[in-house]
């Protein structure tokens, strides 16, 4: 929780957090609109580039290079994004990646 100077400021901060969380939940409740969004949803679900890579490989999809999809391809998609991924979904994936990098495997 952020520092606050009075109850009104605390309430404002908490209401802002509720609004942000509600938007994130709404984004996660949506159906993927593209293959890349499906990959990002899988990454958010597992918090693992390796498990996401295995998922993509199980679908028989190859990378842009024409080779087997790799964990690096998942990382690149999260970092660079793609035109067919909603910015809100990408922000959640980046947050998951950031949390994982800071805290190990915990989400």
N, C-alpha and C positions, 0 to 999 in steps of 0.2 A: 504494500500500500504506500502511496505517496504521502509525504508530509503535508499537513494542512494547518491552517491558522485558526479555523473555527469550524463549527458544525456545518454551516452553510457550504463552506468549501469542500468539506468531506462528502456531503450529500451530492454536490455537483460532480465530484470526481467519481463517486460510486455509480451515479446515474450514467455518466459517460462510459464507464466500463461495462455496464449492463447493455447499453446500446451497441457497443462494439462486439460484445459476445453474442448478442442476438443476431447481428449481421453475419458473424462467422458461422453460427448454427444454420442460418438460412442458406448460406453458400454451400455448406456441407450437406444439406438436405436436397440440393438440386441433383438432377441426373446429369452425368457427364455428356457434354455436347459434341465431343470430338475424341479421337483416339488419344491425343496428348492429354486431354483432361482426365481420361480414364487412367492413364499412367500416373498422373499427379494424385488422383484420388487413392490409388493403390499405395503410392508412397506415403501419403498422409496416414492411411490405415495401418501400414506396417512400420513406418519410420525407419525403413531399411532400403537402401539402394539395391542391395543384393537380392532381397525378396522381391522387390519390384522388377528387377532384371529377370528373375526366374519366371515371374508372371508374364512378362512380355514375350519371353522365349517360348513359354507354353502355348501362346497364341500363334506362334510361328512367324512373328513379325521381325524383320531385320532392321538394322540401323540404317541411317542415311548413307552410310559407307557401303552398304550391301552385305555387311558381315553380321554375326550374331550381336544382338543387343547386349550392351555391357552396363555395369554399374556406373561407369563414367558417363555413358549416354544419359542415364537418369539424372546424375548430378548436373550435367550440362543443361538439361531441360529445365531443371529447377533454377539454376543460376541465370540462364539466358532467356528463359521463357519461350513462348511461341505465340504467333498471332491468334491461334485458336484456343488459347487458355485464358480464362477470365482473370483479370488482375487480382481480384479478391481471393480466388483459389490459389493463385501463385504466391500471394502474400502469406497465406496459411502454410503452404508447403515450405516456404523459406523460414517461417517461424519454427516449424517442426525441425528443420535442418539445423537451425541455430541452437535450439534447445538441446538437440542431440549432441552437437559439437561441444556445448558447454558442460553438459551433464552426463555424458556417456550415453548409455542405452535408455535411460529414463526419459519419459515424456512429460 
